[in-house]
Amino acid sequence: MGSGWPWLCALVALVVLATTSCRPALADEGDGALQRARHPTPARVPSFGPAWAPEGMEPPPKPGGAFKRAFVRGVAVGLYTRTPGLDHKQMFREIKALGATHVSLVTSWRQEHVRSVSIRPDPVETYSDDEVRAVIREARAAGLKVMLFPILHLHRRRSGEWRGKLEPANRARWWASYEAFVLHYARLAAEEGVIVYSVGSELLSMEHERDRWVSLISRVREQYKGDLIYSSNWDHFHGVTFWDQLDLVGMTGYFELSKEPEPELAELRATWQAALSVIASYSVLTGRPLILTEVGYPSQVGSAAHPWDYTQAKAASPMTQYLAYRAMYEAWLAWAVERPPEEPEHLGVSGVFLWNWNGYGGPEDIHYAPRGKPATAIIRRWYTGR
């Protein structure tokens, strides 16, 4: 355990960044109706390139030799809402132009509330299997590798409730329903050449049931032969009991970077550097490459404090989003260059999926999509090396 103490101290430091534990992961909890209401169709769909560049700032450094490191350069697309005038083929062309290698396609079923035991497709938001298949094929035709990422939505939530706090009235029935959900998309993923498949996301209250997960993962492997991942919450990854059954460690990256409404780049970068040090060490501890399955920032004032929360509806601030993206990129660059020589090459932070490419974007938009915002310049620099 001697070599583990530095990691343990770093983990404690990271957890202290949080003022309360187990944050609700609102970034992908929003229902399609809410998303549509907040993304009204514009008269003209804006260009996906940056609308303006920050004045008075030096451009971010080029990745140099770090770019040659094997790395999943991903972007997420939610398949629970539709954006009129912006189809998936166009989205994938744009994502590929950023230099991305992978796309995470997020599909969802729902359960009624935290105590429900039945999981089923949402009659409005869940894409049909034929639609999911078509989108996967369009992504692959665009030259993108696909991660299929099924998630569970709650149809009705009281304050503080989310999928991380499930308390099913009958756990055996819930697990049977959840297994049917996961196996359904595992078969589809196998048939459509999906390269990575997720068996779950942020189910904190269920993560201790190791035997259930081992059984589920075993059944998934009977159907699907690609890499398997689970996506833990950013402040609860140490509670997962079944990493040894998976090929990849997954984790959201909604770390609280600053409490300041208009933070400085140096503060954001320092927080990201501390987080990367911890999670890279955790990858070594588990013996699995680590993928950040969701990382993003609403382009609004204060989003660096609670990047998972898109419901704040504060003033638009593309600059805050730009600085948070830049801090993440520069922290990764420093880690990739300075990583300990004894750290195995295949371990550490091996990829990221940026959240997300849904919505029209543009400088007045307050949501996650970097379209038409200066953050796209950071993504291009990171993902293309230029």
Buried (B, 14 or more C-beta within 10 A) or exposed (E): EEEEEEBBEBBEEBEEBBEEEBBBBBBBBBBBEEBBEBBEEBEEBBEBBBBEEBEEEEEBEEBEEBBEBEBBBBBBBBBBBBBEEBEBEBBBBBBBBBBBBBBBBBBBBBBEBBEBBBBBBBEEBBBEBEBBBBBBEBBBEBEBBBBBBBBBBBEEBEEEBBBBBBEBEEBEEBBBBBBEBBBBBBBBBBEBEBBBBBBBBBBBBBBEBEEBBBBBBEBBBEBBEBBBBBBBBBBBBBBBBBBEBBEBBBBBBBBBBBEEBEBEBEBBBBBBBBBBBBBBBBBBBBEBBBBBBBBBBBBBBBBBBBBBBBEBEEEBBBBBBBBBBBBBBBBBBBBBEEBEEEEEEEBBBBBBBBBBBBBBBBBBBBBBBBBBBBBBBBBBBBBBBE
